Amino acid sequence: AAAVADRVRNAGAVFVGPWAPVSLGDYAAGSNHVLPTGGCACHSSGLSVQSFLRGIHIVDYTEDALADVAHHVVTLAEAEDLPAHGAAIKARFGWKVPEGK
């Protein structure tokens, strides 16, 4: 059962072997009773405290750090046909994008 469980890629929870019933997950083991169904496990997880929290990403770069990735960001922006995203990088470097490391 453990070898099969290691191959599972989409599941809200995997209960392995005869000593791990679903009710254990519902009440004691740390997973929970509200799990994705109908194929939704490919993009959703089980309900958890995280489901009720709102994350905020803080992005803080130095000029050198931005210079290291500027070329990649501009390349991706152009590939996605989002020129203003690339322009936001180029404007910070006088419209000449550093090549990075």
Disulfide bonds with the S-S distance in Angstrom:
none
